[in-house]
Amino acid sequence: EDADNLTLSMYTSFTRDWSFQLPCPGFATLLEPCCVSIKGVVYWLSSGGYEENQNPPYIVSFSIVDCTFEQIELPPGSVSHCQSLLVRHGQLCMAANNHDNQTFRTDVWQFSQGDRSWTYMYWYRGQGPSYRPFLIVHEDEIQIMERHMGVFGVEHINLTHFDIARYKVATADRKTLQWIEYDENVTVRSMFEFSESLFPI
């Protein structure tokens, strides 16, 4: 359908089909494929860009109970970086990469539905040139997927492996849970094209 007439389709286990259709508001037409669900509410990040002529990203929520959409603004200072949605103790959290020429780290905020405000929680730093948080395990533990690269000349960069690691934020302890090596023919570009459909940046 065209961008002005997008609908949300929902699968129901009772009828076992996608017959439920709901028109989407204008702010819910550009959504990343990854989402989180908390107590009957589904949250997505918008796919807004970072250029001057594009809208900054935001969060879209959809309540399965009353079939309503809402738009949630991101915390200040996080709209120009890569974001990921997480869940902690039944509350929505967001992790955003925050970097400059000297440091690279991820900051984590928690959203309060009551007053619709963000609270800064903590920050951490992963290993490797590319890492993505995908699960908060406990109060101060977070699981991360890290991609590691090998550089062979100016124009040839291969992904060597990725691993799943668990971090204790308070003590900076790191434990590798799983390690997977890539075939030598897997390049940065081809891997990013594949992974963006699963782990959008």
Buried (B, 14 or more C-beta within 10 A) or exposed (E): EEEEEBEBEBEEEEEEEEEEEEEBEEBBBBBBEBBBEBEEBBBBBBBBEEEEEEBEBBBBBBEEEEEEBBEBEBBEEBBEBBBBBBBBEEBBBBBBBBEEEEEBEBBBBBBEBEEEEBEEBEBBEBEBBBBBBBBBEEEBBBBBBBBBBEEEEEEEBBBBBBBBBBBBBEEEEBEEEEEEEBEEEBBBEEBBEEBEEEBBE
